[in-house]
Amino acid sequence: MNIQDTKLLEVIPAFMQDDKTVHALCAAADAMFQKLIDAIHIAWWRKYIDQLDVEQLDAIAKQIGIFWYDDGSDIVSKRNVLKNYENVLAIAGTPDAVKFAVKDLFGDVEIIEWPSYGGEPYHFKLLVNAKLTDDNMKRFASAVAGAKNVRSIMDSLDTMRVSTANVYIGAAFTNTYICEVK
């Protein structure tokens, strides 16, 4: 007998089970009990998220129903998505939601909104610091589609690469005097 699957109506005395009011009260209590179990489950995995393995992370994401979560991501990205999914859902439909969802999967991201580049209203461009392949393009599209406002349209996706290099510059200065001789 699993306590999570137990219904209150199954454990009350038989003489009470025929009452419609008792049925309604049991159904309400079962719903509240399920919310409590879910809250305990979330508190547990949040506490131990950095120790969970890939299979456990995948199972939690599937149970929650995170639409931008990808089973093919590395473990750090998976943990970041699970740590931040409530933030994305709380502000879904905003540029920041897109930024959070994409950042968890791909790293740095910059959103360029339509007034900045002369685009049409409700359009935007994204600039990401990631190598985009066919596989992760599907993840990317899912993350953007789920986090953005329904009316918003992504015009383009550009990638940026940040690199460092030593640059040497040389210069020489001389003093030149021009004198007028009479």
C-alpha positions in Angstrom: 0.0 0.0 0.0 1.5 3.3 -1.2 0.4 6.3 0.8 0.5 8.5 -2.3 -2.1 6.3 -4.0 -4.4 5.9 -1.0 -7.7 7.6 -1.2 -9.4 8.7 2.1 -12.7 7.1 1.1 -11.0 3.7 1.2 -9.9 4.0 4.8 -13.0 5.6 6.5 -15.5 3.3 8.2 -17.9 1.4 6.0 -21.0 3.1 7.5 -19.8 6.5 6.4 -18.9 5.5 2.8 -22.5 5.9 1.5 -22.9 9.5 2.5 -22.6 12.0 -0.4 -21.2 14.7 1.9 -18.5 12.3 3.1 -17.6 11.5 -0.6 -17.2 15.3 -1.3 -15.2 15.9 1.8 -12.9 12.9 1.0 -12.4 14.1 -2.6 -11.5 17.6 -1.3 -9.1 16.2 1.3 -7.5 13.9 -1.3 -6.8 16.9 -3.5 -5.2 18.8 -0.7 -3.2 15.8 0.4 -1.9 15.3 -3.1 -0.8 19.0 -3.2 1.1 18.4 0.1 2.8 15.3 -1.3 3.8 17.2 -4.4 5.2 20.1 -2.3 7.2 17.6 -0.2 8.5 15.9 -3.4 9.6 19.3 -4.8 11.3 20.3 -1.6 13.2 17.0 -1.5 14.6 17.2 -5.0 15.4 20.9 -4.7 17.5 20.1 -1.7 19.4 17.3 -3.4 19.4 18.5 -7.1 23.1 18.7 -7.3 23.5 15.1 -6.2 20.8 13.6 -8.5 21.9 11.6 -11.6 20.7 12.2 -15.1 17.9 9.6 -15.0 16.4 11.2 -11.9 16.6 14.7 -13.4 14.9 13.5 -16.6 12.1 11.9 -14.5 11.5 15.0 -12.5 11.4 17.2 -15.6 9.0 14.8 -17.3 6.8 14.8 -14.2 6.7 18.6 -14.0 6.2 19.0 -17.7 9.0 21.5 -18.5 8.5 22.0 -22.3 12.0 23.3 -23.0 13.8 20.6 -21.1 15.9 18.3 -23.3 17.0 14.8 -22.4 20.1 15.2 -24.6 21.4 18.2 -22.7 24.4 17.9 -20.4 23.8 17.4 -16.7 24.7 21.0 -15.8 22.1 22.4 -18.2 19.5 20.0 -16.9 20.1 21.1 -13.4 20.0 24.7 -14.4 16.6 24.2 -16.2 15.2 22.5 -13.1 16.5 25.1 -10.7 15.0 28.0 -12.8 11.9 26.6 -14.4 9.6 28.4 -11.9 11.2 31.7 -12.7 10.6 31.2 -16.4 6.9 30.1 -15.8 6.3 33.1 -13.5 7.3 35.6 -16.2 6.3 33.6 -19.3 5.6 35.8 -22.3 8.3 38.4 -21.5 11.7 38.9 -23.0 13.3 37.9 -19.6 11.5 34.5 -19.7 13.0 33.9 -23.2 16.4 34.9 -21.8 16.2 32.6 -18.8 15.0 29.6 -20.8 17.7 30.0 -23.5 20.4 30.8 -21.0 19.9 27.6 -19.0 20.4 25.6 -22.2 22.9 27.5 -24.2 24.6 30.1 -22.0 24.8 33.8 -22.7 22.0 35.3 -24.7 21.1 38.8 -25.8 17.6 39.8 -26.9 17.4 42.6 -29.4 13.8 44.0 -29.6 12.3 45.5 -32.7 12.8 49.2 -31.9 16.5 48.6 -31.7 16.9 47.4 -35.2 13.9 48.9 -37.0 11.9 45.8 -37.1 8.1 45.4 -37.0 6.3 45.6 -33.7 6.4 42.4 -31.5 9.4 41.1 -33.4 12.8 40.3 -31.9 16.2 38.9 -32.7 18.3 36.6 -30.5 22.1 36.6 -30.2 23.5 33.5 -28.4 26.9 32.4 -27.5 26.6 28.7 -28.5 27.3 26.4 -31.3 24.0 25.5 -32.9 23.5 22.1 -34.4 20.4 20.4 -35.8 19.9 18.6 -32.5 20.1 21.6 -30.3 18.1 23.8 -32.7 15.0 21.8 -31.8 15.7 22.4 -28.1 16.3 26.0 -28.8 13.1 26.4 -30.8 11.1 24.7 -28.0 12.6 26.9 -25.3 11.9 30.1 -27.2 8.4 29.1 -28.3 7.3 28.1 -24.8 8.8 31.2 -23.1 7.9 34.0 -25.5 4.7 35.8 -25.9 2.3 34.1 -28.3 2.2 37.2 -30.6 5.9 37.7 -30.6 7.9 36.6 -33.7 11.6 35.8 -33.7 13.1 37.4 -36.8 16.6 35.8 -36.6 19.0 33.9 -34.5 22.6 35.0 -34.6 25.5 33.3 -32.8 28.4 35.1 -31.3 31.8 33.9 -30.3 33.8 35.5 -27.6 37.5 34.9 -27.9 40.6 36.5 -26.6 43.7 37.3 -28.5 46.9 39.3 -27.9 47.1 42.2 -30.2 50.3 44.1 -30.5 50.3 47.7 -31.8 53.4 49.7 -32.4 53.8 53.4 -33.1 56.6 55.9 -33.4 56.4 59.6 -32.6 58.9 62.2 -33.8 59.1 65.9 -33.3 59.3 68.0 -36.4 60.0 71.7 -36.2 59.2 74.0 -39.1 61.0 77.3 -39.0 60.6 80.1 -41.3 63.9 81.7 -42.4 64.0 85.3 -43.8 
